[in-house]
Amino acid sequence: MSLGLSSNLLSLLMFLEIVTVSSYFIPTLKFEKIDWLSYLRY
């Protein structure tokens, strides 16, 4: 029982870490895409 609970907490922490990392990287990717679009326009 405790083993399943610890594994659930570990998977939850990994999920939160992935979400925070993706939320940190996605805006930069969007800005890079906008920069590429403005660069291709010129």
N, C-alpha and C positions, 0 to 999 in steps of 0.2 A: 504493500500500500504506500509506504513512504517512498519507495523507489519510483513508483509511477508518479507520485506527486512531484518529486525532485526532477524527473525527466520532463514533466509538463512545465515546471517553472523554467527549466533550461531552454526548452523550445520557445516559451513565451519571451524570454530574454533575448534569444536569437532573433525572433520575429520583430521585437521592438528595435533591436539594433539595426536590422535590415531596413525597417521603416524610417528610422532617423537618418541613416546614411543615404537612402534614396531621396528623402525629402531635402537633404543637404545638397545632393548632386544634381537633382532634376532642374532647379532654377538656373544653375550654371550652364547646363546643357541647353536650356531654352534660350538663355542669353547668347550662347555660342551659335545657335541656329539663327537667331535674329541677326547677329553680326554677319553670318554667312550670307543671309538673304540680302542684307544691305550691301554687302561686298559684291554679290553677283549682279545687283542692279546697276552698279557703276561700271 
